[in-house]
Amino acid sequence: MFQLGYLLVPWQRPFRLLSLMAIALAILFLSSVHPNTSAASLLSFSPTQDAHVKSSSPTNNYGNDSTVRLRAGSPTYNGYFQFAVSGVTGSVSQATLRLYVKDGSPDVGTVYLVDNGWDEATVTWNNAPSLSGSPLGNLGAAGNRVWVELDVTAVISSNGNYSFGLTSSSTNSTYFDSSEGANPPQLVLTVDDGPPPPPQAPVAAFSASITNGNAPLTVNFSDASSNSPTSWAWDFGDGNNSTSQNPSHIYTTAGTYTVELTVGNNVGSDVETKTDYITVSDAPPPPPAVPVAAFTANVTTGNAPLQVNFTDESSNNPTSWAWNFGDGNTSSSQSPSHTYTTAGTYTVVLTAANGDGSDSETKTNYITVTDPPPPADNLTFPPLADAYVKSSSPTANYGRDSQIRTRFGNPDYDFYLKFKVEGLSGSVSQAVLRLYVNDYSNDGGAVYVVDNSWEEMTITAQNAPGLSGLPVAQIGATTNGQWVEVDLTAVIHGNNTYSFGISTSSTNSAYYSSKEGNNPPQLVITQGDPVDPPIAAFSADVTSGETPLDVTFTDESSNNPTSWAWGSDERSAATKQNSRYT
């Protein structure tokens, strides 16, 4: 603060001493010539608070920045400055806001008087004071590193806090030094010495950001009263009121409203009434909202039969749906599922409708369905179960061993394999059992077909299926580290579960990798042409005689059936291929 009646600005510093001397001499001269003339004092104030706010970061605070930035567009930057005026003992004849432009623009900024309800450390875009009402003035264009000034005498009359808000119409940013910068802002007052003018009652005045529109209508009111009112009482004409200086109000009902502002201070009060100031109309009905049809599918290509899940994505709230899947089938579900059974390319149409109209989306050649590929020539099946049994340990189970073993002698070892064959769509042209040799033998074992009654974790020498009848194959001599192959085509007829037992006549043990080992057994099946369904046929060795009559039935069905169910008028007889019944 300085009170010599002269403001020193940066470009005048070389002349400071000369100016001070001239001012001192002038004061002495005037005092001697006009001893009763009141002197004027200059008071300079730096901001107590300043900050800018940013529209794209509405909750961020920038109170500690060394610059205050203004910009129009996206994002928008607005600036705020607050000064605490004190020491005024006379009347304010001149008040000047001075800002140092660090980086200029075609529109440095427009200045508004705003309320003091903000804080440098917490102000954000969301809570910053509104920049509304009549501006105090515009700072015009400016270059870089210059001071700009605006006369704000109209709003500075006495001690107190004064806040200014700034905005720009240019997308070219303006940067001012803030209170943290090298050239902080200044509020410079010229105060005439002597008693201050007597206080006056306020004169009410206000404006509104908008005076007509559709409900709900938001109106920002701006106080423009003079003579420093200290209280405000607004009546918005719809039964609502406010005591804020610059309130915002929402009119929710159509009508014409008279607005009244009463302002007061210690001297008195004044009222401004604006009759029929705000006109609110009913909002027009929404335009018809015809649906816009849209849809997607979870899959658009694949082999028949192809199941497709369609999803409606239509807008504007359709209430009915009509689907045409392009294969002669339709649906009225909102999001249907449809299965295409025949190869081809299909155009899908969705028509969505509501009370306002309808719309269709057509996706041409949207779904492509192909014939399934022919069955694979070779299918390889791992064991469902495998284990060996040992005659000298008749209750022991070896289902988790990494090897399976066969040996003749004391003790005997036999091993068992179980395969589940599934997924065959053609006939079995060849079936090969493959075993990996861990330790060779001169006789790898004979292969027998056994029933499926055993389980890997419970089979023992005591409960294992018997190995009787003729073997279906012989393994022969084996070699370490080699695969041996055994043809089982004669006993593999299609999808089913098959069990085999392997036993040897050699006292030299044969060891093979189990399914827990590194090279598990395999059943490799080569498919041929698709399997025709069986045609049942049978004969009996005798068809009449005295009771009890013993009859042997012989299956003569064609096309290789894999299961049989014999029956009579009395009871179920058997499920074997050839049955005997008495």
Order of alpha helices (4+ residues) and beta strands (2+ residues): alpha-beta-beta-beta-beta-beta-beta-beta-beta-beta-beta-beta-beta-beta-beta-beta-beta-beta-beta-beta-beta-beta-beta-beta-beta-beta-beta-beta-beta-beta-beta-beta-beta-beta-beta-beta-beta-beta-beta-beta-beta-beta-beta-beta
